[in-house]
Each structure stands twice: as C-alpha cells, then as structure tokens.
Amino acid sequence: MTAVACELCPRRCVIPEGGAGDCRIRVNLGGKLRATTYGRPSAIHIDPMEKKPLFHFHPGTSVFSIATAGCNLHCLNCQNWQLSQRGGEEMEQIYRADPPEVVKAAKEQGCKSLAYTYSDPVVFYEYVYDTSAIARRAGLNNTYHTAGYINPKPLRRLCKLLDASNTDLKAFDDGFYRRVTGATLQPVLDALVTLREEGVWLEVTNLLIPTLNDDLAMIRRMATWMRDELGADTPLHLSRFQPQYRMRNLPPTPVEALDRARREALDAGLRYVYIGNVPGHEANSTYCPTDGTLLIRRVGFMVVENKLTADGRCPTCNQTIPGVWK
Amino acid sequence: MKKVHVHAEQRIGRRRFLAWLGGLGAAGATFPVLPREGRPRELSLREADFYRPHELAG
C-alpha cells in the first residue's frame, strides 16, 4: 500500500491507496495520483465575460465556461455547492470532453476565451493545464476563476498559460477563512501576488457577508493591501451575499453596506471598485478615475455602452484605462 | 373434462401475464434509479446545451 502526497494545494493531502483527497476528486490509484474528473466536466455554459466577473478583459464577449465536480474549499455559503461539494461519481451527469474537444467546441461557438470556473479549477489542474495549452495554440484566451488556494509552484507553471484571473479574496481575516471556508488566508494572498508577478490580468472578488466580513476597518485593510501589493489599478468586485447552502441564517447584504464598503475601498486608493449581484447599480459600470466619465455602462452582466477608445483610453481626458481591451 | 381443460389454459395465461407485469415493474423501477445510484449519466459534448440558462455563480 503506497500513499501519495498531493502537492497541489496547501492542504498537502497524504492519500492512502484507493483513497481521495479533501477535494474528493484527486485520488490514489495504484500508488499514482489521478484527478478523476479529467476530461469529464459536469457544467459547460457560454456566459458573458462580465459574469466571471472580468470587467477589464474583452468586455462584452462570450466565454466558453467549464467546471468539474470537487473543490478544495468548503465554504458554508457556497453558491455552487451542488457542483463543488461533490465528487465526480456523485454528479447526475458528466460530459465526455477531452481538451481538444473543448477547444474545438469553443471555437465553433465563436468564443474568444475559455473560463475554468464555477467550482474551483485548482482541483482539476491537469485538465485546465492541458486545455489551456491547446487553447493558446488555437489563439483563445484562458481565464481562471478561483479562490486561489494553491501552492506557488503549480500556480507559477499554470500562469504561463493564463491570460486573466478573477480571484476571490473572501475576507482579510484568517479566522474567517478557517471558520467559513476551511482554508487559510496567507496562501491566497501569496497566490494573488504570484498572479500579478506573472503578468496575468487580475481582478479580485470579495463577497460581503453581513456581520462576518463587512467591517469597514477590515475593508480598508484589504483595499490598502491590494493597492500596495497588487496595484491601485486592480479592479475589486464587492459582491452581494445571498443566503445559501449552510448559511441561510443571515440576510442578503444591504446595498447600503456595499456602498459604504465601496467608498472605503476607493478612499484607500483603489481606482476601480465595482458592486456585484445588484443589477442596475451605478457601480456595475466603469468610470474614468481622472474625470469621472462613464466609460463602460453595464446593466448586470450586459455591456450597454462602451465609450473607450480603440486603445483603451478615456475619450474625454485621454487617461489610459488598464485592462485587456482587444 | 371439458371444464378442466379450459381452466388449465386460463392458469397458463395468468402466469404469463404476471411474469410480463413483473418484468415491466422491474424495468420501470430500474431505469430511473440506476443512473443516480450507479455512475453518472455520460453525455457527449454534442448533447450539451451551452446556452441553457443556469444559476451557477462565476
């Protein structure tokens, strides 16, 4: 009986033969580590890029989005728990979709980008890596929506193939991470810095949960850290919580609390702070940080108007707006 | 004698009917249960509806 150590994420599971890691899908088969969901996604959809959310990366385009079962976090408020908190064999259906087939389908559907999303793509790493390599050769972009709970070495290797990432920063508090997600904060901060260092276009999402992570002093510390370590141009998406899964005892985040948090983050020096899960809110849209011109007007995930110049500048003051626009 | 012959034919018919009914019941019970309790239903990529509305976040 040979146990194997999975070095992919900070959990560093030691998996006995025939057993599975914490994520449920990385298993020890005959002394070799395998991901059971390789080439077997359970969710495939074409979404707007804004849904990831990526607001400064090819706005208004469609993204071919895939996910398999499994996750290395166990958030009490998980929005996709039917997918993330199950093993592949527990899903009602799965698709046979090896990497070349995924890329071929994305191209046939006219998508410029792929997204590895919904659950956490960290756990189906090999599938992401192989698909990303083929996608890049085919001229497609690779985007990654993750909680960032991954070790530096595999992340750096993957970054060579990634074009953009929306990474969750669930709270600027290790106690919150331990209590609510079963993970820890520092590896997530390290992953954010790695993504920035490797030149992956980076946006950050913070889901604001009433009483748990909506303290303004914490928001200020988080925004200050982002400004100093990731840069003031890193977009931050403050997202509204809805009661889900094992956290149904708390109410949805009041819009006023999101507004206060946004002001705090802007005051700390971040230039692009959005409010998510509140369709129609003015902070769904992008404004020039210099003169306040409305640049990209969005309603929910839909781009209604895009006034950016072809080279990504404000048409009024010529300020360069950071992002990947074409 | 004639009555006994008729009765025997009826018994054979009833057995066939019960066997058919049992088979139908077993098949009906097995089809919806097996894919859930056993392996997931495997579909090809061509069977996917990429534009089906969904509620997954991200």
Interface residues (C-beta under 8 A of the other chain):
Chain A: S42 A43 I44 H45 I46 K51 K52 F64 A67 Q79 N80 L83 G88 E89 E90 M91 E92 Q93 I94 Y95 R96 A97 E101 V102 A105 Q109 T117 Y118 H145 N166
Chain B: P35 R36 R39 P40 R41 E42 L43 S44 L45 E47 A48 F50 Y51 R52 H54 L56 A57 G58
